[in-house]
C-alpha cells in the first residue's frame, strides 16, 4: 500500500525550506535548520537540496527522515 504524503498548507506564495521544517515539526526552532540540513538529506521533488532559504511552492513534495510532505496552497 502506498502511503499518501502528509499535506502542509501554506497561505503565502512560497515558504523557505527552513520555515517548512519547523512548520512540519521536523525541527523545533528555525535556528536548528542549518545544522539539521548539514546532517540530513532532504529531497525536493526527488532532488537533494540543503539550502534553508530554498523557496518551496504549492505542489512540491519534500522527503525528509523517511516522511513525505506535499505543499498545498
C-alpha positions as CSV (number, residue, x, y, z in Angstrom):
1,X,0.0,0.0,0.0
2,X,1.4,3.4,-1.0
3,X,1.2,6.0,1.8
4,X,0.0,9.4,0.7
5,X,2.2,12.4,1.6
6,X,1.2,14.5,4.6
7,X,-0.2,17.8,3.3
8,X,1.2,21.0,4.6
9,X,-0.9,24.0,3.7
10,X,0.7,27.5,3.1
11,X,-1.1,30.8,2.7
12,X,1.7,32.6,1.0
13,X,3.2,32.2,-2.5
14,X,6.1,30.2,-1.0
15,X,7.8,29.0,2.2
16,X,11.5,28.6,2.7
17,X,12.9,25.1,3.5
18,X,14.0,26.2,6.9
19,X,10.5,27.5,7.7
20,X,8.9,24.4,6.3
21,X,11.0,22.1,8.5
22,X,9.7,24.0,11.6
23,X,6.1,24.0,10.3
24,X,6.2,20.3,9.6
25,X,7.5,19.7,13.2
26,X,10.8,18.2,11.8
27,X,12.8,20.7,13.9
28,X,11.8,22.7,17.0
29,X,13.2,26.1,16.0
30,X,14.4,27.9,12.9
31,X,17.8,28.1,14.4
32,X,18.2,24.3,14.1
33,X,17.7,24.4,10.3
34,X,21.3,24.9,9.3
35,X,22.6,22.1,11.4
36,X,19.8,19.8,10.5
37,X,20.3,20.3,6.8
38,X,24.0,19.7,7.1
39,X,23.4,16.4,8.8
40,X,20.3,15.1,7.0
41,X,19.3,14.5,3.4
42,X,16.2,16.4,2.2
43,X,14.7,15.6,-1.2
44,X,12.5,18.1,-3.0
45,X,10.6,16.5,-5.9
46,X,13.3,13.8,-5.8
47,X,16.3,16.1,-5.9
48,X,18.6,16.6,-2.9
49,X,18.7,20.2,-1.6
50,X,20.1,21.5,1.7
51,X,19.6,25.3,1.2
52,X,17.5,26.5,4.1
53,X,16.4,29.5,2.0
54,X,15.2,27.3,-0.9
55,X,11.7,28.5,-1.8
56,X,9.0,25.8,-1.8
57,X,5.8,26.3,-3.6
58,X,2.5,24.6,-3.9
59,X,2.6,21.1,-5.5
60,X,6.2,20.3,-4.4
61,X,6.9,17.2,-2.5
62,X,9.5,17.2,0.3
63,X,11.0,13.9,1.7
64,X,12.8,14.1,5.0
65,X,13.6,11.4,7.6
66,X,11.5,8.8,5.7
67,X,8.5,11.0,5.6
68,X,6.9,12.7,2.6
69,X,5.1,16.0,2.7
70,X,3.2,17.8,-0.1
71,X,3.0,21.6,-0.1
72,X,-0.6,22.8,-0.7
73,X,-1.5,26.4,-1.4
